[in-house]
Amino acid sequence: MESGAIYVKEYLVRISQLAAATEVPVATIKYYLREGLLHDGRLTSPTQARYDETHVRRLRLIRALVGGAGLSISAVRELLDGVDSPPESGHDLLGVAHHALAKPVAQATDTSAVDAMLERWGWGTDGCDDVGKAAVAEALEGVRSAGFDLPEGVLETYAAAMHEVADAEIAGVPTDSAESAVRYVVLGTVLVEPLLLALRRLAQQSASYQRFGPRPLG
């Protein structure tokens, strides 16, 4: 049993005990309370409140989003709003996570080439939002402007690998409740993205060693 868990179960947690149970400093908890990321405890006096397991779960979620994923407070607030008030459409669950993660893109970005790629790959364009398509278009333009040419077929390999990953992820979305579904999608999108990048780097190292070994080039 984790430190403070008995108090959580019996609704006897004061803020110092909540801090001990979650390893989140008291000052940080108070900040989250002020920002509305964490719901208030049950008042026991004008200056004291008690907390329960819902506060522990929420703090662990906030800590994962802020510390693990490195999101801003505004992005975390947006994601938590999605967890608390899930959209009706299952497809719109992704929008909650993607919108919080998306970087600003130019409104006038031409995505016609991306639309053509999506159609060629069989993905279609109806389910893909303009922000995501613009991000791909800008990324490809960055590659071109740097004078870097992707080897033939590599972009298609990227696309096939990402679609396989996405198929596995979406297949795992729970359907018992909207809240559990949006929690899965939000955390799966936000927290797994750094994992995918880290695995890619390790895979590159492994492939490089298999091809070149410790021998010098040339």
N, C-alpha and C positions, 0 to 999 in steps of 0.2 A: 504494500500500500504506500502511495506516495506521501511525502510530508504534507500534513494539513488535510489529507483526504477525509479523515474521520470527521473533521469539523465541517467540511463541505457537505458531506452526506447529512449531517444533523442540522444544517443551516445555522451554524454557530461561528462562521468565519468572519473575523474582523479584517480590515484591509491589510494589516500586517501579516495575518495568517494566510490571506489570499496571495500576498506577495511571496510568502514562503512556499506555498503549494504550487505556484506557477513559475517561480524564479524570475518574476518580473518586479523590478523595484517599485516601492510604494509611490515614489514621485512619478514614475511612468504610468502607473495605474491611474493616479489622479489626473494626469494629462489626458489619458484616454477617456476618462469620465467627462472631463470638460469638453472634449472634442465630440462627444456623443458616440464614440466608437463602442464604448462599454456601457451597458445599462446600469442604472443606479441600483444600489443594494437596498434592502428593506431597513428603513429607519428604526432604530431602537431608542434614539434620543436625538435632540436637535443637532448633535455633533458626531453621532456614531451611526453606522449602518452595518448590517450583516449580509453576507454573500452566500451563494450556493454553487452547485456544480455547473449551472449555466454560465456563471461568471468565469469559472475555470476554463470551460470549453471555449468561451469567446476570447479570453486572453491568449490561449494557446493558438487560436486561429489568427488573431491579430499579430502575435509574435512571428508566426510562420510567414505571414504576408509582408510584414515590415522587415524582419531580419532575414528570413530565408529567401524571399523573392526580391527584397530591396525596393518595395513599392513605396510611393509617397503616401502621406496621410490622406490626401484627397482621393487617390486611387483606391486605397483601402476602404475609405468611406463608401465609395461607389460600389465596390464589390460586396461589402457587408449589406448595403441596401438591397442588392440583388439576392443575397442569401435570405434576408428577412422578408422580402416581398418578391418571390420568384415570378417571372413572366409566365403567362398562360401557355405560350407555345414552347414545345420542347426544343425546336430549332433556335428560338430566341435566347435560350440559355447560354449558348456560345457567345452571343452578342454582349452579354453582361461581362464576361471575362475578356473578350477581345477588345471591347471599347476601353476598358481600364488599362489594358496593356499597350494599346496602339499609340505610336508616336505620331505627332502632327505631320501631315502630308500636304503638299500644295493642292489647293482645290481644283486647279486647272490641269492636273496631271492627266495625260492621255493614256487611257488604259485599253485602247483598241487592240494593241498587240497582245496584251495579257488575256483579253477576251478570246482572241483567236487561239491562243495556246490552250486555254481551259476547254474550249470546244474540241480541239484536236486531241486532247488527252481524255476526253469523255467525261470531264467533270461537270460541264455545263456552267452557266453564269447566273442562273436564277438564285441559287442559294449562297452565292459569294458576294459579300458586301463591297461597296466602292472603296472603302478605306483599305481593306485588305488587298484589293487589286491595285490600288495606287501605290501601296507599300512595295509590292512586287515590281511594279513598273519603275519606281524610283531606285530600287535595289539593282535592277538590271541596267538602268542608265548609269548608276555609279560604277558598275563593273566595266561598262563600255567606255565611259569617260576616263577611266584609269588606264585604258589601253590593254586590259586583260581579256583575253579570249578564252572562254570556257571550252575545254576539249569537246569535240563532237559527241553528242549523246549524254553528256554529263547532266545537263539540265533535266532531261527526261528521266535520268536515273534518280535525281533529287526528287522529282515529282512522284515517281512510282514509290519510292521509299517513304515519303511523307504521307502519301495516301494510304499506304499499308499501316503506318503508325496510327493515322487518324481513324481508320476502320476499326482497329483494335480498341482504341480509346472510346469511340462512340458506342461500340458494342457493349462496353462496360457501364454505361450510364444507367443508374438504378431508376426504376419506374414506379416504385412504391409510393413516392410522394414528390411533389415539386421541390420541396425544400432539400431533400436528400439529393435530388438530381442536380440542382444548381450548385450545391456544395461540392459535389463530385466534379462537375465541369469547371467551376471556378478554381478549385485547388489543383485539379488535374492539369489545367491550362497554365496557371500561374507558377506553380511549384515545380512542374515537370519540365518546363521549357529550359531552365538552366541545366537540368539533368541531360536533356537531349544534346545540348551544346557540348557538355563535358564528355559525354559518350562519343560524340563525333571526333573530338580531339584525340581521345584514346584510340579510337578506331583508325584514325589517320596515322598515329604513331605505330600501331601494330602493322598496318599495311606497308608503311614506309620501311619498317625494320625487315619485314618479309621480303621486300623488293631489293633494298639496298644493303641491309645488314650493317655492320660496323665499318665496312670498307669505305674508303674515300671515293668521291666521284671522279670520273675520268679514267 
